[in-house]
Amino acid sequence: QDRGLGLGAGVADLLAAGSGADVGYLRFEVEKLAYLAKARGHAHATPEMVHSCAGGPLGPDVDRVSQALGDAVPQALASALAQVRGAQRQDPTPRVVAMLDRVVGQWLQAALLRDPDPERGARALGIHPYVYRMRVAGPARRWKVQGSLRLVGVLAAADLAVRRGGAHPWAVLCSGLFSACLDQGWGRL
């Protein structure tokens, strides 16, 4: 509305499905839609515009990626990444990196805090204690500071590959995530 854009039928549902729980990504998608609608001379975004701006919904698939990564299960990670890639027409690397960046950042912060009390940890991260216990504390313990830093580096490398127009940013992301898992000593692929 701030940009003079209305949402046509079904647009809000498509945007919510594509962004998962990432409000920052949702805002980015709405801004893209506003520019596209304005360029096309429309007052309302349509589902077709959502599909042309984005590769499709990622929320649940990226949740599976972050869960497998947090649980340190390389086979589940491989499966989840394959699902994400297979469901997208466009390279999903920028969207996956944006969503994982927030999650991995929370793991790193929790690992640095080393606070066993979930209430204090959640308060320090600005998240609900339930989310801290269920989605942050375990991965922070498994990845520790060094592993979390390694993941941040992987995400940064994949983001850089996208921004520089690299030939295979998805390969940079996937190989980096698998390498980080193996560096932690978590099984074979």
Secondary structure, DSSP 8 states (H G I E B T S, - for coil): -TTS-EE-TTHHHHHHHHHTT-HHHHHHHHHHHHHHHHHHT-SEE-HHHHHHHSSS--HHHHHHHHHHHHHT-HHHHHHHHHHHHHT-SS--HHHHHHHHHHHHHHHHHHHHH----HHHHHHHHTS-HHHIIIIIHHHHHHHHHHHHHHHHHHHHHHHHHHHTT-S-HHHHHHHHHHHHHHHTT----
